[in-house]
Every structure is written in C-alpha cells, then in structure tokens.
Amino acid sequence: MINEAVDLLQRYIRLNTSNPPGNEYLAVDFFTSIFKEAGIECKTYEPKPGRISIRAEIQGAGLQGPLILLHHIDVIAADKKDWSFDPFSGDIINGHICGRGALDTKSLGIMQLLAFLAIKKNGLKPSRNLVFLATADEESGADCGVDHLLRDYPHEFNADLVLNEGSYVVSGLLPNKLIAMISPGEKGPCWLRLKRKGLPGHGSTPHGHNPLEQLTKAVNRLLSYEPPVVITPIAGEYFKRLATDWDFLKPYAVDGKPETLIKIIRDNDLLSMPQINAMVRNTISLNSLQSGARVNVIPSYAEAEVDIRLLPGQNMEEFMVLVKKHLSDDLIRIEPISQYEGNASDMNTESYRLIEMVLQEHYPDAITAPYLMLGTSDSRFFRDRGVTAYGFCPAVIPAEDLKSIHGNDERISIESMVTGTEIYKDIVRRLCI
C-alpha cells in the first residue's frame, strides 16, 4: 500500500498552481475536502478570483501563543520540454516523487498537513492553538497571499511561532555527514529597474549618446563593486558548527572573532563558492537587459533589472546611496521593484532548541546548524510584526538536487518524504504538548 504522505504529495503536485496565474483554488479545494473529512473547519481568503489561501485551526489550551504551520501553494512555472518528465505528473521514478513543487514547497505542505491532522486524530489537546496555513502568491511577492492576510486580517493571524520553508537536511556538502539546517533568517530583496534614455539614430553613425551603451557601462561599474564580507550571527554560528569537520575553521571555533573567520574564508578561497559568498556578502546580479528592436538602429531607450540581496542588519537606504555612487550616471532613473530588508529571528529560544534537539535525535550523526536563507520567504511578514519564524524541512535532500528548486526535474525521494513527515509530526507534537 502506498504511503499516505507519498499519495497526498503526488495528488498535490498534479494540481498545476504555477504562478502566474496561480490557480491556488485548485489546492484549496483539495485541502477543504481533507479537512471536511477530518471534521475540521477551515476558512478561505480570496482577494482576487482564484487567488485563494486557506486556514484551519485546532483549538488549544492557551498556555502558549498560537503555532502557525505555513507553506505556499503556488509554484514557479515549468516548461515540459526542458524536463525529463512531466512536471505536473507526480509520477514515481526511480524511488522519487517527481514534479514541480516536490521541494518548493508542496512536500513541506503535506508534512505540515499530516502533522496537523495527527494532533486531531490522536485526540491530543494541544497547549496552544495550532494553525495550518496554505497561502497564495508567495512566488510573486505575496500581495494576494501573506501580505494581504496580515494587512487585512491581522487579528486572525496572531502567533508566537511560525514554521515555514527555509532549509533542509542536506547530504553531499560534507563527505560523511548530513547537515541538518534551520533558517532563523533570510536576506532581503532590493530589486531595481534601471532606465536610461538617449539619442536614437542610424547604427552606421555612432554618436556617443546610445542609451544601451551608457546603461551597460553604468551597470558594469556597479557589478565591479566588491561588497565587504560581513559575518552575521547566523553565519558565525553556521561556521562554528562546521568546524567539527572542517579543520581549517578551528581557529575561529576557538576565538569566535569575526575577523578570524573572514581571514579563513579569504585564505581558503571560500568566496569562490556561490552559496558561501552569498551567505557573507550582499550580492548584485544583472538578470535582465532590454533595448532596441533592429540591429541597424541606435535605440532611444534601455532598461535593466538588477537583483540585489542584502544581509540582515544592512540598511536599505545606505545601500541605495552606494548603488547610485557606483552607477555614476545621473541620467539613469532608478525604480524599486521590490525592497525588503534582511530579517532574522532570535535563535536563543526554547522552540529553536527543541527543533534542533529533535533533528539531532533523528539524525544523530548529523551536524545541526543555523542557515541564512539566501532567497526570500513569507516569514519576513511575520518577523516584521515581532513573530518568531523558523524555516526548515526535516527531509534529507542531496545538495545536487537543490538546484532543481526553480530549475528543472524537481523531485524528492520517497524515503525522504516518509521520514521527513514522521519527524515533522514529532516536532509539532512536542511544540504543542
């Protein structure tokens, strides 16, 4: 007989909730039927047709503030021709459940669902209200999702703790050990659109006022800027934990000085590793450049889009001053697309220690470590309101497979899904009982 977690994940993946357009109503119908069968009331929120989030709650004794189990329904679009399997089939291939959302974040959603239902099925009276929350629009800024919910229904989403996406138990980073990671914080997006006007003309007669050329030079000046290495508390603790296996980190484990770690990172060329570089630096990535329609026409307009990610503790306004300085072109118009400062929750809490302890119990040979999420999640909206939020998924994922998140051939092994679900149940039970 097929495992319940595997079956539900297959069914969930088959619901095409690519954003755009989202069509989160498909998943809300799926969850509604499950809650109805379990005798649990639920509420939906629909700011725009089809863009729906769903909330279900189990009442507790009120000894602690509510715990919200949060994941997003929508997924990044997937082009079938680029995949080796149908991205919305949910098929099992070579022991893996395959499809878009298998990692981001439908597997987590099913783990949370079954942990939530287990409290009800086992007749447990939780010490706190337990909330299951599946939301729309995370992949496009959450205007129809968490941002909308907390803006328009703030009293319905009071909480002491939110568990969300953020990191995994990763294999392949260390030769013989797993790294079980928990994300107490994330970098903040500073997405910018850069616009430059110029003088059109015939391509055979360059005149020095080509906006594409001027914008390209300015962006190259920005990209040539080398951000300093900054050791945040999360990164500092991450490297301390890894020092048990990476001998070259031992001097930092002994003295705990950020300058010692920075020297080690530079001396060992760790900045050449994209994941580590992004964990200790603000990053700048040019991801879109548009201008002109014909090869023989000098355009009158050029536009670029730049993805900047800021570490927690970095000031957005100060960084914008730096951007303008390095662009060094007063004719470039800078338009913010999305700006949100990096954010983090306190790691020194009973909840964090309990999550870490349970992960260590289930993976006794693993290194448990905090991890700075390099992308952006809906946790930021809760942290902005003073709510503690941690991101993790207790499933073992090979480091190589993490590339499939927002990429091709996304999948999770059956073993990881089944084991991860049981661990998630254990964590939720112990946070609530």
Steps between C-alpha positions, in 0.01 A plus 500: 500500500630844407599722791248775584758780477617378161146468366400848618815658357438335163145638497620844606767518229240412235318825580665754268536806721765673291525870576397671281207451500509310832166319496543431869129420519589151372702429813250670729231260372743213564566609861136587568387146420768356729399726788132426447567128526701558819224715651715813511359839405701719268483851360605631160620843388462609137619856421483425125312228311686170531772645727398330821669415830360257757522490878399221739537497876500259790414674825747457784516574872643847451811431710715634216435725202386338172732298279450552125611234251554704184575405141415647161279336242630672187802373309735634236396420141652192337548440128444132421749504213783583740419217742573128468149430637163674511539769769139458612472123488600422857638174366731276700825447309797311644370535854428873471175698494549725201356836405491873553458579867652173621746713698359853479275458700236234447691227682527728803128577471409133516732443797330790679155374406564152639661640816194722546255215440694269734425730794129472421500125424687412816255697712775719642417830669776736390637755743451767236283565196646320200443661159550352154548778245545441125537823307489647154748714313826448688696476177387846385524709814201375706269791413221242469644286778660558839549873450127531429402277793705686759397836361125436482447232769778563755308369802439164333872432467637580844772252588801438720671273248487434125658197333562555130738413216869581519741207501535121496710219635765502229725217389808539283637822653722304740661168403342281766247713684162661456447866585159553659430869451245738648449848353433768762552779246528596136648758270286788381423576134590836350378455144560799279396605151753732337378719213712711264387723214726608218521625145376270222671482166639285223721215610757591237569832671569458874470831682595419860149540644381141459296425817574128480872566495476752784281273714730203437803700612319616813383149592850365447628762746244377751588135440870575548428606859621236747278494809683446829474172687260533794461229764141498626415306819340228285805459276732514799321214673476303173877499457559418868291186458684402182833534679447150640570366150689781328830520686596830340210661692640396839672838571162671466329237717759579770493882501158572342627824344335611173836624369646152550219345298531760225871424466430126486230549236734708284810282551310185405329657197154428641362811328532310171215277624176684405303378803764611750569827318128584515482409871764756600451777245237719345467383140420672172377312192407649161216280378322698226612746232262633236546751219452551129316307233731511198871439455550816291313744727649672804225471762351790689450302819661221704393320815668258739376305802737427784445249783674622815481297823590659832614325816302545823613818672580685178332837447301528177534879467875489549536230238294702251745789545779255418314377188462855367866572570622200301258549211642853479246616242242760598296424186413151624160481665489247784162339571461255792319180400504341845692605806508321834784506751657176615338359812564245772344347808680429826668158507519501879148367564350182642326435167823519300680274746215248489502487117877459504479227765238299308703523179805378692302210646386383157834571329750426782807518277400828333629848570212730592558860399313824439487608138438840347237457230636668188162543335186665632205339677172603659667477843610862459142627539464325834846604623409859417220465756726360769404134443777240521527303175726206417535333162588134457393173343624187682550298180842391372569665165822449299677832444485438127120476506466846655582642156160375381323759718383754240689279255422177314421144610394584855454191716515353850574140591223288647724417797565869570131585472390222735775560756463877482128472568553293814762744630273796431221330694740450790609865498145639486378262772782605733447869428131461586478249782 
